[in-house]
């Protein structure tokens, strides 16, 4: 589904965290 990809685009990277906030600050720093 395309919607699922939009909700969790980072999941396609290699992992799928419980929340985008958990990875957002990780890649920001």
CHARMM-style PDB file with segment names, atoms N, HN, CA, C and O in Angstrom:
ATOM      1  N   UNK     1       0.826  -1.215   0.000  1.00  0.00      PROA
ATOM      2  CA  UNK     1       0.000   0.000   0.000  1.00  0.00      PROA
ATOM      3  C   UNK     1       0.859   1.263   0.000  1.00  0.00      PROA
ATOM      4  O   UNK     1       1.896   1.307   0.662  1.00  0.00      PROA
ATOM      5  N   UNK     2       0.442   2.268  -0.724  1.00  0.00      PROA
ATOM      6  HN  UNK     2      -0.400   2.233  -1.261  1.00  0.00      PROA
ATOM      7  CA  UNK     2       1.222   3.511  -0.778  1.00  0.00      PROA
ATOM      8  C   UNK     2       1.050   4.301   0.527  1.00  0.00      PROA
ATOM      9  O   UNK     2       1.974   4.984   0.969  1.00  0.00      PROA
ATOM     10  N   UNK     3      -0.115   4.204   1.129  1.00  0.00      PROA
ATOM     11  HN  UNK     3      -0.865   3.649   0.770  1.00  0.00      PROA
ATOM     12  CA  UNK     3      -0.365   4.943   2.375  1.00  0.00      PROA
ATOM     13  C   UNK     3       0.596   4.473   3.468  1.00  0.00      PROA
ATOM     14  O   UNK     3       1.139   5.277   4.226  1.00  0.00      PROA
ATOM     15  N   UNK     4       0.790   3.167   3.531  1.00  0.00      PROA
ATOM     16  HN  UNK     4       0.348   2.514   2.915  1.00  0.00      PROA
ATOM     17  CA  UNK     4       1.675   2.609   4.560  1.00  0.00      PROA
ATOM     18  C   UNK     4       3.092   3.141   4.386  1.00  0.00      PROA
ATOM     19  O   UNK     4       3.806   3.368   5.363  1.00  0.00      PROA
ATOM     20  N   UNK     5       3.487   3.334   3.143  1.00  0.00      PROA
ATOM     21  HN  UNK     5       2.908   3.149   2.349  1.00  0.00      PROA
ATOM     22  CA  UNK     5       4.832   3.836   2.855  1.00  0.00      PROA
ATOM     23  C   UNK     5       4.970   5.282   3.307  1.00  0.00      PROA
ATOM     24  O   UNK     5       6.041   5.711   3.736  1.00  0.00      PROA
ATOM     25  N   UNK     6       3.894   6.017   3.207  1.00  0.00      PROA
ATOM     26  HN  UNK     6       3.024   5.669   2.858  1.00  0.00      PROA
ATOM     27  CA  UNK     6       3.923   7.428   3.601  1.00  0.00      PROA
ATOM     28  C   UNK     6       3.928   7.564   5.115  1.00  0.00      PROA
ATOM     29  O   UNK     6       4.531   8.483   5.668  1.00  0.00      PROA
ATOM     30  N   UNK     7       3.250   6.641   5.774  1.00  0.00      PROA
ATOM     31  HN  UNK     7       2.760   5.894   5.325  1.00  0.00      PROA
ATOM     32  CA  UNK     7       3.179   6.692   7.241  1.00  0.00      PROA
ATOM     33  C   UNK     7       4.517   6.311   7.850  1.00  0.00      PROA
ATOM     34  O   UNK     7       4.960   6.908   8.831  1.00  0.00      PROA
ATOM     35  N   UNK     8       5.163   5.297   7.250  1.00  0.00      PROA
ATOM     36  HN  UNK     8       4.803   4.812   6.454  1.00  0.00      PROA
ATOM     37  CA  UNK     8       6.450   4.844   7.792  1.00  0.00      PROA
ATOM     38  C   UNK     8       7.468   4.679   6.676  1.00  0.00      PROA
ATOM     39  O   UNK     8       7.837   3.552   6.346  1.00  0.00      PROA
ATOM     40  N   UNK     9       7.929   5.770   6.091  1.00  0.00      PROA
ATOM     41  HN  UNK     9       7.630   6.686   6.359  1.00  0.00      PROA
ATOM     42  CA  UNK     9       8.911   5.720   4.999  1.00  0.00      PROA
ATOM     43  C   UNK     9      10.267   5.232   5.498  1.00  0.00      PROA
ATOM     44  O   UNK     9      11.028   4.618   4.751  1.00  0.00      PROA
ATOM     45  N   UNK    10      10.559   5.507   6.755  1.00  0.00      PROA
ATOM     46  HN  UNK    10       9.940   6.005   7.362  1.00  0.00      PROA
ATOM     47  CA  UNK    10      11.854   5.106   7.315  1.00  0.00      PROA
ATOM     48  C   UNK    10      11.895   3.597   7.534  1.00  0.00      PROA
ATOM     49  O   UNK    10      12.967   3.000   7.631  1.00  0.00      PROA
ATOM     50  N   UNK    11      10.717   2.995   7.608  1.00  0.00      PROA
ATOM     51  HN  UNK    11       9.847   3.480   7.529  1.00  0.00      PROA
ATOM     52  CA  UNK    11      10.660   1.549   7.824  1.00  0.00      PROA
ATOM     53  C   UNK    11      11.280   0.817   6.640  1.00  0.00      PROA
ATOM     54  O   UNK    11      11.778  -0.300   6.783  1.00  0.00      PROA
ATOM     55  N   UNK    12      11.245   1.443   5.485  1.00  0.00      PROA
ATOM     56  HN  UNK    12      10.840   2.350   5.369  1.00  0.00      PROA
ATOM     57  CA  UNK    12      11.788   0.826   4.272  1.00  0.00      PROA
ATOM     58  C   UNK    12      13.317   0.851   4.307  1.00  0.00      PROA
ATOM     59  O   UNK    12      13.981   0.105   3.588  1.00  0.00      PROA
ATOM     60  N   UNK    13      13.855   1.714   5.148  1.00  0.00      PROA
ATOM     61  HN  UNK    13      13.316   2.320   5.733  1.00  0.00      PROA
ATOM     62  CA  UNK    13      15.311   1.840   5.247  1.00  0.00      PROA
ATOM     63  C   UNK    13      15.926   0.510   5.675  1.00  0.00      PROA
ATOM     64  O   UNK    13      16.789  -0.030   4.984  1.00  0.00      PROA
ATOM     65  N   UNK    14      15.486  -0.008   6.799  1.00  0.00      PROA
ATOM     66  HN  UNK    14      14.785   0.431   7.360  1.00  0.00      PROA
ATOM     67  CA  UNK    14      16.003  -1.288   7.309  1.00  0.00      PROA
ATOM     68  C   UNK    14      15.368  -1.663   8.639  1.00  0.00      PROA
ATOM     69  O   UNK    14      15.557  -2.785   9.108  1.00  0.00      PROA
ATOM     70  N   UNK    15      14.637  -0.777   9.248  1.00  0.00      PROA
ATOM     71  HN  UNK    15      14.483   0.135   8.867  1.00  0.00      PROA
ATOM     72  CA  UNK    15      13.968  -1.085  10.517  1.00  0.00      PROA
ATOM     73  C   UNK    15      12.709  -0.239  10.673  1.00  0.00      PROA
ATOM     74  O   UNK    15      12.519   0.734   9.943  1.00  0.00      PROA
ATOM     75  N   UNK    16      11.863  -0.598  11.606  1.00  0.00      PROA
ATOM     76  HN  UNK    16      12.017  -1.388  12.199  1.00  0.00      PROA
ATOM     77  CA  UNK    16      10.606   0.144  11.803  1.00  0.00      PROA
ATOM     78  C   UNK    16      10.363   0.407  13.279  1.00  0.00      PROA
ATOM     79  O   UNK    16       9.769  -0.426  13.964  1.00  0.00      PROA
ATOM     80  N   UNK    17      10.808   1.538  13.774  1.00  0.00      PROA
ATOM     81  HN  UNK    17      11.291   2.214  13.217  1.00  0.00      PROA
ATOM     82  CA  UNK    17      10.637   1.939  15.163  1.00  0.00      PROA
ATOM     83  C   UNK    17       9.166   2.162  15.502  1.00  0.00      PROA
ATOM     84  O   UNK    17       8.349   2.342  14.598  1.00  0.00      PROA
ATOM     85  N   UNK    18       8.816   2.154  16.783  1.00  0.00      PROA
ATOM     86  HN  UNK    18       9.479   2.008  17.517  1.00  0.00      PROA
ATOM     87  CA  UNK    18       7.435   2.331  17.245  1.00  0.00      PROA
ATOM     88  C   UNK    18       6.911   3.720  16.921  1.00  0.00      PROA
ATOM     89  O   UNK    18       5.709   3.921  16.746  1.00  0.00      PROA
ATOM     90  N   UNK    19       7.837   4.679  16.845  1.00  0.00      PROA
ATOM     91  HN  UNK    19       8.813   4.516  16.987  1.00  0.00      PROA
ATOM     92  CA  UNK    19       7.428   6.057  16.542  1.00  0.00      PROA
ATOM     93  C   UNK    19       8.532   6.770  15.773  1.00  0.00      PROA
ATOM     94  O   UNK    19       9.715   6.520  16.001  1.00  0.00      PROA
ATOM     95  N   UNK    20       8.143   7.659  14.861  1.00  0.00      PROA
ATOM     96  HN  UNK    20       7.181   7.862  14.676  1.00  0.00      PROA
ATOM     97  CA  UNK    20       9.105   8.428  14.048  1.00  0.00      PROA
ATOM     98  C   UNK    20       9.960   9.337  14.921  1.00  0.00      PROA
ATOM     99  O   UNK    20      11.092   9.664  14.562  1.00  0.00      PROA
ATOM    100  N   UNK    21       9.424   9.740  16.057  1.00  0.00      PROA
ATOM    101  HN  UNK    21       8.505   9.474  16.348  1.00  0.00      PROA
ATOM    102  CA  UNK    21      10.165  10.624  16.970  1.00  0.00      PROA
ATOM    103  C   UNK    21      11.382   9.899  17.549  1.00  0.00      PROA
ATOM    104  O   UNK    21      12.360  10.528  17.953  1.00  0.00      PROA
ATOM    105  N   UNK    22      11.305   8.590  17.579  1.00  0.00      PROA
ATOM    106  HN  UNK    22      10.510   8.079  17.251  1.00  0.00      PROA
ATOM    107  CA  UNK    22      12.398   7.807  18.166  1.00  0.00      PROA
ATOM    108  C   UNK    22      13.613   7.819  17.240  1.00  0.00      PROA
ATOM    109  O   UNK    22      14.747   7.671  17.695  1.00  0.00      PROA
ATOM    110  N   UNK    23      13.370   7.994  15.948  1.00  0.00      PROA
ATOM    111  HN  UNK    23      12.448   8.113  15.579  1.00  0.00      PROA
ATOM    112  CA  UNK    23      14.471   7.997  14.973  1.00  0.00      PROA
ATOM    113  C   UNK    23      14.781   9.408  14.493  1.00  0.00      PROA
ATOM    114  O   UNK    23      15.922   9.714  14.147  1.00  0.00      PROA
ATOM    115  N   UNK    24      13.784  10.249  14.471  1.00  0.00      PROA
ATOM    116  HN  UNK    24      12.857  10.000  14.752  1.00  0.00      PROA
ATOM    117  CA  UNK    24      13.982  11.628  13.998  1.00  0.00      PROA
ATOM    118  C   UNK    24      15.189  12.296  14.658  1.00  0.00      PROA
ATOM    119  O   UNK    24      16.094  12.742  13.952  1.00  0.00      PROA
ATOM    120  N   UNK    25      15.229  12.378  15.982  1.00  0.00      PROA
ATOM    121  HN  UNK    25      14.494  12.016  16.556  1.00  0.00      PROA
ATOM    122  CA  UNK    25      16.346  13.020  16.684  1.00  0.00      PROA
ATOM    123  C   UNK    25      17.644  12.245  16.478  1.00  0.00      PROA
ATOM    124  O   UNK    25      18.737  12.799  16.593  1.00  0.00      PROA
ATOM    125  N   UNK    26      17.510  10.971  16.174  1.00  0.00      PROA
ATOM    126  HN  UNK    26      16.622  10.520  16.081  1.00  0.00      PROA
ATOM    127  CA  UNK    26      18.685  10.124  15.987  1.00  0.00      PROA
ATOM    128  C   UNK    26      19.422  10.503  14.708  1.00  0.00      PROA
ATOM    129  O   UNK    26      20.651  10.568  14.686  1.00  0.00      PROA
ATOM    130  N   UNK    27      18.676  10.750  13.663  1.00  0.00      PROA
ATOM    131  HN  UNK    27      17.678  10.698  13.680  1.00  0.00      PROA
ATOM    132  CA  UNK    27      19.292  11.097  12.376  1.00  0.00      PROA
ATOM    133  C   UNK    27      19.600  12.582  12.301  1.00  0.00      PROA
ATOM    134  O   UNK    27      20.429  13.019  11.503  1.00  0.00      PROA
ATOM    135  N   UNK    28      18.924  13.349  13.140  1.00  0.00      PROA
ATOM    136  HN  UNK    28      18.251  12.995  13.789  1.00  0.00      PROA
ATOM    137  CA  UNK    28      19.129  14.804  13.159  1.00  0.00      PROA
ATOM    138  C   UNK    28      20.512  15.126  13.700  1.00  0.00      PROA
ATOM    139  O   UNK    28      21.213  15.983  13.162  1.00  0.00      PROA
ATOM    140  N   UNK    29      20.898  14.445  14.757  1.00  0.00      PROA
ATOM    141  HN  UNK    29      20.329  13.749  15.194  1.00  0.00      PROA
ATOM    142  CA  UNK    29      22.188  14.730  15.409  1.00  0.00      PROA
ATOM    143  C   UNK    29      23.318  14.120  14.596  1.00  0.00      PROA
ATOM    144  OT1 UNK    29      24.484  14.244  14.969  1.00  0.00      PROA
TER     145      UNK     29
END
